[in-house]
Amino acid sequence: MNITVELPQLPAVRQIYAWERCEKEGIGLEQLRFPEELLYSPTHEWVRVEGNRAIIGITDYAQSELGDVTYLELPKVGDAVEAGQPFGVIESVKADEELFAPVSGTVVAVNQNAVDHPEIVNNDPYGEGWLIVVEMNDPGELKSLMTAEQYRQMLEREGAI
């Protein structure tokens, strides 16, 4: 006689998070992702450029170091941000850290879903976990940011990976 037992399923996002977390903890930090199409700051923020807009979030490395993100304080739409200056705060079970703007400009969007569900920053730092969108004042500032390879090399030099 065959008995079928239906196991409860975790929501898809939680399943992905659990898998990624196991990968990171079981294999090590060398498995972190550094998407090639993004630019990176030395303070571990990333930028995806779309026209004159910069979508900004924190890197996979940063979220892994922070641990479970529990709170985000982000600017409001219309606020000005300045490259190299704090624009918000991210809190986790391990630490509270300032978030630094990689470019200057005006905030045109804030990820309210990430504010309401900060764990999404851990689950999908380069996708659903984006933080703000900035209309850039000076796209030339992008030249001061790193490519994925340069960011990885910085982490290696610092002994982080």
DRENDREN-140769 format. One record per residue (C-alpha): residue number from 0; y, z, x. Coordinates in nm, 3 decimals. Each point is the difference from the previous one (the first is absolute). Example, Ala and Ser with C-alpha at 12.3 -4.5 7.8 and 13.67 -1.06 7.14 Angstrom:
REM residues 2
(0; (-0.450; 0.780; 1.230))
(1; (0.344; -0.066; 0.137))
***
This chain:
REM residues 161
(0; (0.000; 0.000; 0.000))
(1; (0.342; -0.102; 0.136))
(2; (0.293; 0.232; -0.052))
(3; (0.349; -0.137; 0.031))
(4; (0.274; 0.240; 0.090))
(5; (0.359; -0.115; -0.024))
(6; (0.210; 0.154; 0.273))
(7; (0.368; 0.061; -0.062))
(8; (0.223; -0.246; 0.179))
(9; (0.311; 0.096; 0.186))
(10; (0.304; -0.211; -0.081))
(11; (0.010; -0.308; 0.224))
(12; (0.297; 0.125; 0.203))
(13; (-0.176; 0.329; 0.074))
(14; (-0.317; -0.186; 0.102))
(15; (0.197; -0.213; 0.245))
(16; (0.182; 0.307; 0.132))
(17; (-0.325; 0.189; 0.049))
(18; (-0.152; -0.295; 0.184))
(19; (0.305; -0.047; 0.224))
(20; (0.017; 0.371; 0.073))
(21; (-0.367; 0.004; 0.102))
(22; (0.060; -0.300; 0.220))
(23; (0.292; 0.171; 0.173))
(24; (-0.165; 0.335; 0.042))
(25; (-0.341; -0.136; 0.089))
(26; (0.096; -0.283; 0.230))
(27; (0.336; 0.105; 0.136))
(28; (0.362; -0.100; 0.009))
(29; (-0.074; -0.331; 0.173))
(30; (-0.093; -0.131; -0.346))
(31; (0.354; 0.034; -0.134))
(32; (0.158; -0.313; -0.143))
(33; (0.308; -0.174; 0.141))
(34; (0.071; -0.306; -0.219))
(35; (0.135; -0.283; 0.213))
(36; (0.259; -0.113; -0.257))
(37; (0.189; 0.331; 0.017))
(38; (0.253; 0.140; 0.245))
(39; (-0.020; 0.360; 0.121))
(40; (0.245; 0.271; 0.109))
(41; (-0.062; 0.259; 0.272))
(42; (0.022; 0.267; -0.273))
(43; (-0.304; -0.153; -0.178))
(44; (0.166; -0.185; -0.287))
(45; (-0.094; -0.360; -0.076))
(46; (0.210; -0.287; -0.139))
(47; (-0.110; -0.301; -0.202))
(48; (0.281; -0.256; -0.005))
(49; (0.054; -0.203; -0.318))
(50; (0.317; -0.204; 0.033))
(51; (0.286; 0.243; 0.060))
(52; (-0.204; 0.293; -0.128))
(53; (-0.208; 0.247; 0.197))
(54; (-0.289; 0.177; -0.171))
(55; (-0.053; 0.326; 0.188))
(56; (-0.292; 0.242; 0.021))
(57; (-0.182; 0.217; 0.252))
(58; (-0.279; -0.124; 0.223))
(59; (-0.369; 0.066; -0.034))
(60; (0.026; 0.205; 0.319))
(61; (0.281; 0.215; -0.144))
(62; (-0.183; 0.072; -0.325))
(63; (-0.320; 0.085; 0.189))
(64; (0.189; 0.245; 0.221))
(65; (0.176; 0.160; -0.297))
(66; (-0.316; 0.053; -0.200))
(67; (0.020; 0.018; -0.378))
(68; (0.354; -0.089; -0.107))
(69; (0.121; 0.241; -0.269))
(70; (0.369; -0.078; -0.053))
(71; (0.256; -0.275; 0.061))
(72; (0.377; 0.030; -0.012))
(73; (0.153; -0.348; -0.003))
(74; (0.354; -0.134; -0.044))
(75; (0.129; -0.140; -0.327))
(76; (0.058; -0.366; -0.076))
(77; (0.351; -0.081; 0.124))
(78; (-0.008; 0.248; 0.290))
(79; (0.086; -0.128; 0.345))
(80; (-0.244; 0.050; 0.288))
(81; (0.075; -0.042; 0.369))
(82; (-0.246; -0.117; 0.265))
(83; (-0.134; 0.292; 0.201))
(84; (0.127; 0.260; -0.248))
(85; (-0.205; 0.210; -0.246))
(86; (-0.034; -0.141; -0.352))
(87; (-0.250; 0.242; -0.146))
(88; (-0.269; 0.260; 0.050))
(89; (-0.379; -0.018; -0.015))
(90; (-0.201; 0.320; -0.041))
(91; (-0.371; 0.044; 0.055))
(92; (-0.256; 0.272; 0.038))
(93; (0.072; -0.006; 0.375))
(94; (0.374; -0.057; 0.037))
(95; (0.337; -0.091; -0.146))
(96; (0.159; -0.298; 0.174))
(97; (0.317; -0.201; -0.036))
(98; (-0.027; -0.369; -0.076))
(99; (0.223; -0.225; 0.211))
(100; (0.153; -0.328; -0.111))
(101; (-0.109; -0.288; 0.223))
(102; (0.289; -0.215; -0.129))
(103; (0.344; 0.056; -0.155))
(104; (0.092; -0.099; -0.352))
(105; (-0.001; 0.093; -0.365))
(106; (-0.304; 0.134; -0.182))
(107; (-0.088; -0.244; -0.279))
(108; (-0.336; 0.148; -0.104))
(109; (-0.187; 0.329; 0.030))
(110; (-0.374; 0.033; -0.055))
(111; (0.000; 0.252; -0.285))
(112; (-0.378; -0.025; -0.020))
(113; (-0.022; 0.135; 0.357))
(114; (0.245; 0.280; -0.086))
(115; (-0.209; 0.093; -0.305))
(116; (-0.333; -0.045; 0.181))
(117; (0.069; 0.055; 0.373))
(118; (-0.370; -0.025; 0.087))
(119; (0.038; -0.376; -0.044))
(120; (0.169; -0.003; 0.343))
(121; (-0.333; 0.113; 0.148))
(122; (-0.204; -0.233; -0.218))
(123; (0.193; -0.321; 0.067))
(124; (0.285; 0.045; 0.251))
(125; (0.064; -0.376; 0.035))
(126; (-0.032; -0.089; -0.367))
(127; (0.050; 0.226; -0.300))
(128; (0.129; 0.274; 0.233))
(129; (0.326; -0.175; 0.095))
(130; (0.303; 0.228; -0.023))
(131; (0.328; -0.190; -0.037))
(132; (0.147; -0.350; 0.004))
(133; (0.326; -0.053; 0.188))
(134; (0.241; -0.292; -0.027))
(135; (0.076; -0.035; 0.372))
(136; (0.357; 0.003; 0.133))
(137; (-0.102; -0.152; 0.332))
(138; (-0.338; -0.175; 0.026))
(139; (0.064; -0.009; 0.376))
(140; (-0.112; 0.363; 0.008))
(141; (-0.354; -0.126; -0.053))
(142; (0.001; -0.111; 0.365))
(143; (-0.014; 0.365; 0.107))
(144; (-0.329; 0.055; -0.186))
(145; (-0.349; -0.052; 0.143))
(146; (-0.275; -0.245; -0.081))
(147; (-0.340; 0.139; -0.096))
(148; (-0.124; -0.047; 0.357))
(149; (0.306; 0.172; 0.147))
(150; (-0.042; 0.291; -0.243))
(151; (-0.368; 0.035; 0.088))
(152; (0.091; -0.002; 0.372))
(153; (0.262; 0.271; -0.059))
(154; (-0.262; 0.219; -0.167))
(155; (-0.242; -0.062; 0.288))
(156; (0.267; 0.091; 0.259))
(157; (0.069; 0.322; -0.190))
(158; (-0.372; 0.080; -0.007))
(159; (-0.004; -0.010; -0.380))
(160; (-0.282; -0.254; -0.019))
***
